[in-house]
């Protein structure tokens, strides 16, 4: 097992018109303790018009800023960042990082320690997702690892999870070499969940960190595409939009991991669109209803 001072990490981000948040995110990253030999940052500036890219180049000149088309959204932006990083050299790890997430000072250390513990336990690499709290020191879960029963709350031990939010995720080069990049089938949402499930299918495990290592407020409320307060025509438009459910990609995701049951989830999605008030009265939310998992706003 490699010593800390021999490890190389590529940090992957994508952003769009969130200058202040993106700069704060990078500030937290560079303020964190970094025991590794090399930490390189690859950031896709997806058509920002608020000067995000220029500000990053000025304040963090070592960051590799990659220009996007303005239509990449989260999944495609992260794919571009990952592709660029992997072609520049062979890193030991790739760290996904959302630009609205602030990492704590010991975040990198805990991620690597959890990876090494999982490696010792399973005798193979694992994906480590960072547990995020909604507000600093409040111990209220916002993003991280989940199971079919709900969020995996940090308890000081290494805990397995089934679904991973892409806010802070450590992926080893071994897993990347086998699974490749995030799936090209998704524009915005579902790429992170897809990757974790693909890893599990390939025989790897996903774990969450032992403690909260980052801060990221959750997006409150019901998504607009199934919100009773959203006009019906707008809900129907959001059904096909990357900013909404994106039903075509949602169906791809469900088919890939739930087989024929994708039809049931598709019908539920249409019920939410057409009769949202009724739907939420007669059903309870579950973690497997991934359409309600909030993603990076663009």
Rosetta blueprint (number, residue, H / E / L):
1 X L
2 X L
3 X L
4 X H
5 X H
6 X H
7 X L
8 X E
9 X E
10 X E
11 X E
12 X E
13 X E
14 X E
15 X E
16 X L
17 X L
18 X L
19 X H
20 X H
21 X H
22 X H
23 X H
24 X H
25 X H
26 X H
27 X H
28 X H
29 X H
30 X H
31 X H
32 X L
33 X L
34 X L
35 X L
36 X L
37 X L
38 X E
39 X E
40 X E
41 X E
42 X E
43 X E
44 X E
45 X E
46 X L
47 X L
48 X L
49 X L
50 X L
51 X L
52 X H
53 X H
54 X H
55 X H
56 X H
57 X H
58 X H
59 X H
60 X L
61 X L
62 X L
63 X L
64 X E
65 X E
66 X E
67 X E
68 X L
69 X L
70 X L
71 X L
72 X L
73 X H
74 X H
75 X H
76 X H
77 X H
78 X H
79 X H
80 X H
81 X H
82 X H
83 X H
84 X H
85 X H
86 X H
87 X H
88 X H
89 X L
90 X L
91 X L
92 X L
93 X E
94 X E
95 X E
96 X E
97 X E
98 X L
99 X L
100 X L
101 X L
102 X E
103 X E
104 X L
105 X L
106 X L
107 X H
108 X H
109 X H
110 X H
111 X H
112 X H
113 X H
114 X H
115 X H
116 X H
117 X H
118 X H
119 X H
120 X H
121 X H
122 X H
123 X L
124 X L
125 X L
126 X E
127 X E
128 X E
129 X E
130 X E
131 X E
132 X E
133 X E
134 X L
135 X L
136 X L
137 X L
138 X L
139 X L
140 X L
141 X E
142 X E
143 X E
144 X L
145 X E
146 X E
147 X E
148 X L
149 X L
150 X E
151 X E
152 X L
153 X L
154 X L
155 X L
156 X L
157 X L
158 X L
159 X E
160 X E
161 X E
162 X L
163 X E
164 X E
165 X L
166 X L
167 X L
168 X E
169 X E
170 X E
171 X E
172 X E
173 X H
174 X H
175 X H
176 X H
177 X H
178 X H
179 X H
180 X L
181 X L
182 X L
183 X L
184 X L
185 X L
186 X L
187 X L
188 X L
189 X L
190 X L
191 X H
192 X H
193 X H
194 X H
195 X H
196 X H
197 X H
198 X H
199 X H
200 X H
201 X H
202 X L
203 X L
204 X L
205 X E
206 X E
207 X E
208 X E
209 X E
210 X E
211 X E
212 X E
213 X E
214 X E
215 X E
216 X L
217 X L
218 X L
219 X L
220 X L
221 X L
222 X L
223 X L
224 X H
225 X H
226 X H
227 X L
228 X L
229 X L
230 X L
231 X L
232 X H
233 X H
234 X H
235 X H
236 X H
237 X H
238 X H
239 X L
240 X L
241 X L
242 X L
243 X L
244 X L
245 X L
246 X L
247 X H
248 X H
249 X H
250 X H
251 X H
252 X H
253 X H
254 X H
255 X H
256 X H
257 X H
258 X H
259 X H
260 X H
261 X H
262 X H
263 X H
264 X H
265 X H
266 X H
267 X H
268 X H
269 X H
270 X H
271 X H
272 X H
273 X H
274 X H
275 X L
276 X H
277 X H
278 X H
279 X H
280 X H
281 X H
282 X H
283 X L
284 X L
285 X L
286 X L
287 X L
288 X L
289 X L
290 X H
291 X H
292 X H
293 X L
294 X L
295 X L
296 X L
297 X L
298 X L
